């Protein structure tokens, strides 16, 4: 499912699977909700709304059954979280380290 990044209220990304009729809503706290049985017209109106948070609250949150989960976090987000006190980022080798290695005594 392709996700559309947005910044509206607590919403951070939205996506829609037309074949399965599933709407995914991801929030700024890392949680996500998948709503089943959402029609393409509701998705079209939601994804083009100038007030996505209000549209979500008024037309989706109470109208459709949702299943809670966690939003996928990409590697750049993990690195930022590590930098600013979140999870630890994976250690990347520094290609310049070889230039500054001390010769080993043999």
Buried (B, 14 or more C-beta within 10 A) or exposed (E): EEBEEBEBBBBBBBBBBEEEBBBBBBBEEEBBBBBEEBEEEBBEEBBEBEEBBEBBBEBBEEEBEBEEEEBEBEEEBBBEBBEEEEEEBEEEEEEEEEEEEEEEEE
